Amino acid sequence: MNALRAFEAIARHLSFARAADELHVTPAALSHQIKGLEDQLGVPLFHRRARSIELTEAGDMLYPGLHAGFEALHDAIGRLGRRKEDRFLVISATPGFTAKWLVPRLWKFLNQHPEVDPRLAASLAVADFTADGVDVAIRLSDGHHPELYVEKLFDDSVVPVCSPRLIEAGLRTVDDLARFSLIHYDIPTSSQRPPNWSEWLEVAGAHGIDGSRGLRFNVADHALDAAVAAAGVSMSYKLIASDDVHNGRLVIPFGPQLPITERAYHFVCPKGHETRPKVRAFRDWLFAEMAETKAKWVPFDAATSTGSSR
């Protein structure tokens, strides 16, 4: 096989030196392989001139079929590689959304679509679909991306959440927050931040409480984990708190909830890619799961969207 490969490269270039460069061997090694092939076939394959080589009649007969065979082999291996590559679906989403909402549900997508291998890329950075090989992204943005395919996924709000143990410890009204630690999620300054504790306390009418004190985290799911552990009361995105609230690990002690204006969660991918089978499958599954999340929030929204408990 090596000798046939050597012959094909030499015949294509009509040069031992260029063929040696392509195959990363020495011209002497190629000459040895060709001599062995000629001995095995019983015919010469090249006319060796002073500064050039030419195919013999036998070489002319052998080359076209051999060249086509190697091309077909290369194409077959390429198709196999592309098929394997097409199994991958690179999903970019924020760390909090990935950890608290997407990952706990992803097993359902895997069961429905075993032909797809998701690759999760959790980041606050804007997805680079070309440089990073991202297929789809889920981002909290204004949705204005004219160069991309965009669908709104969820209009979010922020709400206070805490462990049920804090309710047992006496957290009943907004004024009681003075006796409990506040948990903050500080996102990078390059990103638009959600309403913070000070803004929420002002809307709630609690003017005697310092909204700057307490624990601070730079990752949203870490702040929620601290709240689950009863370390304090966290101001959280409603969406990423969904599972902890609906499973009873967290409660919403009182309202109001503050909508995140001018931004929402969006499903984003390059234009035209929304029709690709793996992207379409993920998009349809994602919106079906989000519909279930929205439905579960209806009774909570009615209780916390207006007013506060003083």
N, C-alpha and C positions, 0 to 999 in steps of 0.2 A: 504494500500500500504506500509506504514511504517513497519507493522508487517511482511508482506511477504518479504520485503527487509531485515529485521532483521533475519528472518528464513534462507534466502539464505546465508547470511554472516556467521551465526553460523554453518550451515551445511557444508559450504565450509571449514571453519577453524576447525570445531569440537571443538570450544572453544568460550565461552561467552566473555572471556577477550580480545582475539585477534579481535573478531568481534566488540566489543565495541570500541577498539582503531581505527579500520577502519572507523566506523560510527560516531566517536566523541561523543559517549554517554556513560553512565555508564552501567556496567553489570546488575545492578538492573533494569534499564530502559528496557534493552533487555528482561530480564526475565519476566517483566510485560507484554511486547508486545507479547511474545511467549505464555504466559498463556491465554491472550485474544484470540489469534489465535486458540489455541487448543480448547478453549471453543466454538468458533464459528464453527470450523470444526467438533467438537464432537469426536476427536481422539487425543491421545498423539502423539507428534512428536519426542520427545527425551526420551531416557533412561538416567536418571541422576545417574552416579556412584559417588563414593567417590571423585575421582580425575579426572574424565573424563566424557564425554557424548558420546552417540551413537544414531544414527537415529533409530527410530522405523520402522516397516514395512510401516506405513503410511508416515513417513518422507522420507523413501527411494523412495516411489512412487512420492512424491511431488517435491523432490529436482531437478531431472534432467530437467524436463520441466520448472520449475521456473528459474533455473540457465540459461538455454538457452534463456529464455525470457528476462532476465535482460541483457545478453550479446548482444542480438539483439537490445534491446533498446539503450544500450550504443553505439553500432556500428552505429545505425541510427542517433543518435545525433552527433556523430563524423563526419559522412559523411556530415551532414548539416553544421557543423562548417567548415570543409575543403572546402566545396563549397563556403561558404561566404568568407573564407580567399582567395580562388583562384580568387575572383573578383578583389582583390587589385593588383595594379602594381606599385611597388616602383621605382621611377625614380630619379637617382642621377645625378645632373649637376651643373656646376658652377653658382654662383648667377647671374652674368651678362647675361649669355646665358639663364638662366631660366626666368629672368624678362623681357628681351628685345626681345627674339626670341621665346622661347617655349610657355610661358603663353599666349601671344596674339593669338597663333594659336591652342591652346589645345582644344578649343571649337569644332573644326572640328573633332578631334579624338573622343571626347565624343559623338558627333552626329552620327558618323559612328559606334562606338562601345559602346553602352549604357550598355553592359554587363560587362564592365571593369571600375573599380574605381581607377584612378591614385592617387598616393601619391607622392608628389614632395619633394625631399630632396636636397636643394640647399647648396652646400659646395665646397670648394676648395680642400678638403682632398681626398685622394685616396679612392675609394669606397671599403668597406668591404662587399662583397656579402653575407657572412655567418653571421657575427656578427650583421650587421645592417639590414639584411633582404632585401638588395637591389636586384631588378630584372634586371634592365638595368642601364647603366651609359653612359653619354656623356662627353668625356674628351678631352682636348687639350694635346696630348702626342705624343711620337714617334711611337706609335702603336705596340711596341714590348711587347706583353703580351702573351707568349706562353701557359700559363695555362688557357687563356680565349678565347672566340670567339670575334674577332675584325673585324670591317669593317670601312674603311675610309669614313668620312662623308663630310668634307669640308676642303680645303686648304685655310688658312686665311692669311690676310695681315693687316697692320696698315695704317690708312689714317688720315689726319687732317680733322676735321669736325667742323662746327660752325653754329650758327643761321643765317638765311638770313638777319637778322637785322644788323649783323656785315658787311656783304657785302654792305648794304646801308650806313653804317657808314664809308666806305672807305677801307675795306680790299679787296685788289685787287691782290697783289703780295706777295711772300714770305717775301720780305723786310718789308712789312707793319706789319708783326707780331711784330715788335719792339714796336708798339703802342697799342698792345692788350695783354690781360692776357692769359697765357698758362695754360691749365688744364691738370693735370697729374693723371694717375691711377697707384698707387704704390701697386703692388701685394706682398704677403708675400715673404720674402727672400728665403724660402724653395722651392718656385716654380720658374720655368724658366720664366723670364720676357720677354715681347715683346720689340721690339725696342722703345727707349724713344725719347723725344723731341730733346735732344742733338744729338743723332745719326741721327735722321731724318733731322735736320738742316744741318748737315755735308754733307749728301747725296744730299740735295737740294742746297748746295753751299752757304748757308747763314751763314757766319762765324762771323758776327758782332752782333748776337743776343744771349742773355743769355738763354740757354735752360733749366736752372734749376729754373727759377723764376715762380711764378704763384700759382694757387690753386692746392691742392693735396687731393686725395680721395683714400680710400683703397677698394672701391667697384666700379666696372666698370660702373654699371648702374647709380650710383650717379654722376660720372663724365660726363656721357652723358646727364643726366637731367640738370646739370649745363650748358652744352653747349647749350641745347635747350632753356634755360632761358637767353641766350646771355651773360653769365658770362665770356666767353672767348672762345678760340679755343682748342678743345680737340684732343689728339692723341688717336684713338680708334681702337679696333678690327673692321674689316669691317663687320663681321657677326652680331655682336650685335648692330651695328649702322644701319643695313639694313632697318628696318621699319621706323626709323626716317628720313633716307635719302630719301627713296622712297615715303614717305608721305609729304616731303617738310619741315619737322620740322628742319632738318639739311641739309646743303649743304657741298660738298667737294670743298673748294675754289680753290685748285690747287693740283698738284702732287708734288713729286712722291708718290706712295704707296710702302711700304716696305714689302716684303713677310716674313712670319714667317717661318724660315728654320728649318728643322729637326723635325717639329711638325705639327700636323693637328688635327682637330676634328675627333674623332672616336666614333662609336657605339660599346659598350662593354657589354658582359654578360657572365655568366659561360658557358663553353663548354657544348653543349647538350641542353641548355635552349633556344637556338635560334629557336627551332622547337615548343616550347610551344605556344599554340594558342594566348594567350594574348601578349606574347613577339613578336611573328611573326607579329601580327596585328600592334603593335606599331612601330616595325622596318620598315614595309612597308609604313606606313603612314609618318614616319619621313623622309625617303629617298625621298618620293614623294614631300613633302613640301620643302625639301632642294633643289630639282631640280628646283622648281619655284624660290627660292631665287637666285640660281646661274644664272638662265636665266635673272633675272632683273638686275644683276650686269654687264652684258656684255657691255652695252654702257658706263657705268661708268668706267669700267676697261680700255676701249680703250682711255678714256680721261685722266686718272690719273696714268697709269702704267709706263709711261716714262716721264722723264724730270720734270721741275717745271716752274711755272710762276714767273718771276722775275720782 
